[in-house]
Amino acid sequence: MIKRAFMVGIVVLTLLAVASAQPDRQGGSSTGGQGRPFGPPPGVDVLLSEIRFGGKIVKGAPYSASIVTENIQVLPDGTKISNKGEGRFFRDSEGRTRLERTLAIAGPFVISGEAPKVVFIYDPVISVNYLLDEGNRLARKFAPPGAPSTGQASPSSGQEKTELLGKQTIEGVEADGIRTTVTIPVGQIGNDRPIEIASERWEATELKVVVLSKHKDPRLGEVIYKLTNIQRNEQPKSLFEVPAGYRIIEGGPMGGPPMRGGRRPGVF
């Protein structure tokens, strides 16, 4: 069984890594995801790769939605492995965001027993992030990551093709679609035939958030991410605040004292 402290640490590190790597805007990209044709690396939840924190603030477009993710993999012997995840996402008119995620599964790890619930709040108005541990009524407070390097990203190691898919209505909102296909040539990674990796992403025109993405890599399987039950209305301010009675701990896993024995002192 994976300890709750360890799992929450993984989530925070992943969220901050995503925020640092995706500075353009929350949930969007004009180029098919800034090198995303290869998709999220093994073990990284696709939900975290589509929901960005710390990027460009989106104001005047509040909404709430349910999030559904599915990871499908077919083994060489025909065995099919399918894991689904769910979450909730909220954004208010000031650009504050809240992500709720039950960690029944995290990357390659399956959590036995009662799955912990993670609540992550990003408040750009006061420039602070909170990670809430509802079970212990604790709030980890830490500053958003700094601006990423402006250096050029490494070029893709495959032959890339991008195709605009036009517009369609998904879950009641208009979205622009883009498909990026990367072909790894024969012999580049020891492959005896070309490998084709396809990513399809649909971004809501007004909300500026990904409402549907599909990533298919024959080496890793297929990952599907979708927003459902989108409600375009203002969200209560209380969703983006630490509830009364919570103990607030300053500093987060990306800072503070060094790791000891696989965890930082006081990390929940």
URGICOR-V173264 format. One record per residue. RES is the residue in one small letter. PSI is psi in radians with two decimals (NA if undefined). NEAR is the number of other C-alpha atoms within 12 Angstrom. Layout:
BEGIN
res & psi & near
RES & PSI & NEAR
RES & PSI & NEAR
END
This chain:
BEGIN
res & psi & near
m & 2.33 & 15
i & 2.26 & 22
k & 2.60 & 22
r & -0.71 & 29
a & -0.75 & 25
f & -0.75 & 27
m & -0.74 & 35
v & -0.66 & 36
g & -0.75 & 31
i & -0.78 & 33
v & -0.79 & 40
v & -0.81 & 39
l & -0.72 & 23
t & -0.76 & 32
l & -0.76 & 41
l & -0.64 & 37
a & -0.72 & 29
v & -0.75 & 33
a & -0.72 & 32
s & -0.60 & 27
a & -0.27 & 33
q & 1.35 & 34
p & -0.09 & 29
d & -1.03 & 27
r & 2.82 & 30
q & 2.08 & 38
g & 0.19 & 43
g & 2.88 & 39
s & 2.48 & 33
s & -0.01 & 27
t & 0.47 & 25
g & 0.25 & 36
g & 0.45 & 36
q & 1.08 & 28
g & 0.20 & 30
r & -0.07 & 40
p & -0.46 & 36
f & -0.13 & 37
g & 3.10 & 38
p & 2.47 & 35
p & 2.79 & 23
p & 2.34 & 21
g & -0.10 & 22
v & 2.18 & 26
d & 2.27 & 39
v & -0.51 & 42
l & -0.74 & 47
l & -0.43 & 41
s & -0.31 & 37
e & -0.46 & 47
i & 2.00 & 48
r & 2.43 & 43
f & 2.50 & 49
g & 0.01 & 37
g & -2.77 & 37
k & 2.31 & 24
i & 2.29 & 31
v & 1.91 & 30
k & 2.74 & 22
g & 0.27 & 19
a & 1.13 & 27
p & 2.64 & 30
y & 2.91 & 35
s & 2.71 & 32
a & 2.72 & 32
s & 2.60 & 26
i & 2.29 & 34
v & 2.24 & 31
t & 2.57 & 35
e & 2.34 & 29
n & 2.07 & 35
i & 2.24 & 25
q & 2.33 & 25
v & 2.10 & 19
l & 2.83 & 14
p & -0.50 & 12
d & 0.10 & 8
g & -0.11 & 8
t & 2.28 & 10
k & 2.23 & 14
i & 2.16 & 19
s & 2.16 & 18
n & 2.33 & 27
k & 2.60 & 28
g & 2.74 & 32
e & 2.73 & 32
g & 3.13 & 34
r & 2.54 & 33
f & 2.47 & 44
f & 2.50 & 42
r & 2.39 & 42
d & -3.11 & 33
s & -0.36 & 26
e & -0.03 & 25
g & 0.09 & 35
r & 2.52 & 43
t & 2.67 & 47
r & 2.21 & 39
l & 2.22 & 38
e & 2.25 & 36
r & 2.19 & 37
t & 2.13 & 31
l & 1.19 & 34
a & -0.48 & 27
i & 2.49 & 34
a & 1.81 & 37
g & -2.24 & 27
p & -0.02 & 20
f & 2.37 & 21
v & 2.23 & 21
i & 2.10 & 22
s & 2.77 & 16
g & -2.81 & 13
e & 2.17 & 16
a & 2.32 & 23
p & 2.62 & 30
k & 2.27 & 30
v & 2.32 & 39
v & 2.14 & 37
f & 2.17 & 43
i & 2.29 & 46
y & 2.09 & 44
d & 1.69 & 36
p & -0.27 & 28
v & -0.72 & 21
i & 0.15 & 18
s & 1.09 & 22
v & 2.62 & 29
n & 2.61 & 38
y & 2.42 & 44
l & 2.06 & 47
l & 2.31 & 40
d & 1.67 & 34
e & -0.60 & 27
g & -0.67 & 18
n & 0.04 & 19
r & 0.92 & 21
l & 2.59 & 25
a & 2.11 & 34
r & 2.11 & 37
k & 2.26 & 33
f & 2.71 & 29
a & 2.61 & 28
p & 2.68 & 35
p & 2.68 & 32
g & 2.99 & 21
a & 2.39 & 20
p & 2.90 & 20
s & 2.54 & 12
t & 0.16 & 12
g & 2.76 & 9
q & 2.41 & 10
a & 2.72 & 14
s & 2.43 & 9
p & 2.66 & 14
s & 2.51 & 20
s & 0.22 & 18
g & 3.12 & 26
q & 2.01 & 23
e & 2.43 & 27
k & 2.30 & 23
t & 2.41 & 26
e & 2.20 & 20
l & 2.32 & 22
l & 0.04 & 18
g & -2.67 & 18
k & 2.62 & 17
q & 2.79 & 21
t & 2.15 & 17
i & 2.14 & 24
e & 0.67 & 23
g & 0.06 & 19
v & 2.58 & 28
e & 2.35 & 23
a & 2.57 & 29
d & 2.36 & 32
g & 2.61 & 34
i & 2.41 & 34
r & 2.25 & 32
t & 2.22 & 37
t & 2.25 & 33
v & 2.25 & 31
t & 2.11 & 28
i & 2.04 & 28
p & 2.78 & 19
v & 2.32 & 15
g & -0.17 & 13
q & -0.64 & 15
i & 0.47 & 15
g & 0.14 & 11
n & 2.43 & 14
d & 0.04 & 11
r & 2.81 & 13
p & 2.55 & 18
i & 2.18 & 27
e & 2.22 & 27
i & 2.22 & 32
a & 2.33 & 37
s & 2.27 & 40
e & 2.24 & 40
r & 2.40 & 44
w & 2.10 & 43
e & 2.25 & 42
a & 2.22 & 35
t & -0.81 & 25
e & -0.67 & 21
l & -0.38 & 37
k & 0.93 & 34
v & 2.55 & 44
v & 2.17 & 46
v & -0.36 & 44
l & 2.31 & 39
s & 2.55 & 45
k & 2.29 & 37
h & 2.18 & 42
k & 2.08 & 33
d & 2.05 & 31
p & -0.35 & 23
r & -0.50 & 24
l & -0.34 & 26
g & -2.79 & 30
e & 2.39 & 32
v & 2.25 & 43
i & 2.35 & 38
y & 2.34 & 38
k & 2.45 & 38
l & 2.41 & 38
t & 2.90 & 25
n & 0.89 & 21
i & 2.16 & 27
q & 2.00 & 23
r & 1.41 & 24
n & 2.89 & 17
e & 2.52 & 22
q & 2.53 & 26
p & 2.40 & 19
k & -0.52 & 21
s & -0.42 & 18
l & -0.41 & 28
f & 0.34 & 33
e & 2.73 & 29
v & 2.20 & 30
p & 2.67 & 21
a & 2.47 & 13
g & -0.08 & 12
y & 2.50 & 20
r & 2.19 & 21
i & 2.21 & 26
i & 2.18 & 24
e & 2.52 & 22
g & 2.66 & 25
g & 3.12 & 37
p & -0.33 & 37
m & 0.00 & 29
g & -3.00 & 21
g & -2.87 & 20
p & 2.71 & 15
p & 2.79 & 15
m & 2.46 & 17
r & 2.11 & 11
g & 0.54 & 9
g & -0.04 & 15
r & 2.78 & 23
r & 2.56 & 21
p & 2.24 & 20
g & -0.06 & 22
v & 2.25 & 36
f & NA & 32
END
